[in-house]
Amino acid sequence: MRHVSPAELKAWLDDPARGKPLLLDVREAWEFERCHLEGAELLPMGSIPGSIGLLDPQRETVVICHHGVRSFHVARFLEHNGFNNVINLTGGVDAWAKVVDHTMATY
């Protein structure tokens, strides 16, 4: 599985020459409402198995959670189900807030 740091993801998202990945936020709705990366799509961890058909297994997908643990497990699950371009955001939104966006709410 690939991993991306918040700084690396920020550079990727800011690079107009690179295609944008799906930012898949696997936290709960209340967490997403508190803070999230712009453009992220919410699909809570518990709904992933029943919603896997909504995702493109070929698209680069950055999986995001609070600290990077849930997203790691979801990324592994996706890989085991034929997804080849899955990337875990190391440290999750907490690290994003500390490294990239100091105005982002934390919890």
N, C-alpha and C positions, 0 to 999 in steps of 0.2 A: 504494500500500500504506500502511496505517496503521501507526503505531508507538506504543508505550506505554512510558513510563519505569517503573522499578520502583516509585517512589512513587505514580504514577498507578494502576498495577495494584493495589497494596496498598489504596489508597482504594476502588477498584472492588470488590475482593473483600470489603472490610469493610462495604460499603453494602448493607444488607438489601433496599433498594428496587430494586436492579439485579440482573438475571439474571446468573448466573455463567457465564463463558465456559468452553469446553473449554481446559484448560491442556495443550497438546501439547508434550511434551519430546522433542526429536529427537536427543538425545545417545545415546551408547552405554550399554549396561546398566551397565558398571562405573562410569561417570560418574554415572548416576542413583542407583546404590547409595550413592555417596559423599555426594551431596546432591541435593535436589530440592524444589520448591515443594509444599507440602501439597496433595493433590488432583490433582496432575499425572499425566497418563497418558504412559507411555513408548511411543514408536514411532520407533525409530532412523531417521535420515535415509535410509539405504540401503534401508529397507523401505517407504518412503512410496509409491513408484510401484505396488508390488504390493498395497498395503493401502489405497489411496485409497478403495475402496468401503466401508471401515469407518467413514469419516468423513462427517459431515453437512455438505454444502456451504453450508447456510443458517445453521448455528450459528456464533456468534461464537467464533473460535478464536484463542487467543494461542499463538504458536509460540515455543518456548524452547530455547536451547542454552547453551553455556558463555559466550560473549562476544557473541552476536548475529549472527554471520556465517552459520553453518549455518542458523539459523532464518530469516534473511533469504532465503536461497536456497530453502528449503522453502516459505516463504510465497509467493514469486514463482511457484514451481511450482504450488502450489495455486490461486493466482489464475488462472494460465493454463489450469487445468483446471476452471474454473467456480465456484470458491469466492469468494464476495463479501464475506465477513466475516472476513478474515484479518488478524491484527495481530501484528507482530514485537515481542518484548520487547527493547528497546534495552539493550545491555550484558549480556544474559543473566543466568544465575544468579550470575555473578561480581559484577555490579552490584547484584543483589538482596541478596547477602550484605553488600556494602559500605554500601548505603543503607537497607535495610529490616530485615534479620535478621542482626545481627552475631554470632549464635551459629552460623550456618550454616557448615559445613565448606567450605573453599575448596581449590582445586588449581591 
